[in-house]
Amino acid sequence: MTTMQVGRGAGLAGLIIMMALGMSGCDYWPPALQAQIEQAKAEAQAVTAEKAKAEAHVATLMTEKTALVNKVEELTKLLKARADQVVSLEQSLAAEREKVTKLSAKPAATKKKAAPAPKKH
């Protein structure tokens, strides 16, 4: 065997060993890498908790928004009804003022007609 064949055999054996270790998994992690992994996990959990809290807050705000929109619609309808009522009352008031004006004008006209009475001496 030549050295080239030995080198190929050793390379092939090394490749097979690496594949076997890769498939079986490696339980050893360097301490620095392990600390980074734990820190990343903790940060991911914190971000997940913040996201859940923000989503709950958004849901609450959406519920409040819906309630406020409904209240605005209700108040808008009430405002329109009151505006219509004011217009109706103004029309009624104008009609009543006309009646009062006509009634006030009639007695004055009748007093002028009845005023010249003969004087007794």
Long-range contacts (C-beta under 8 A, 24 or more apart in sequence): none
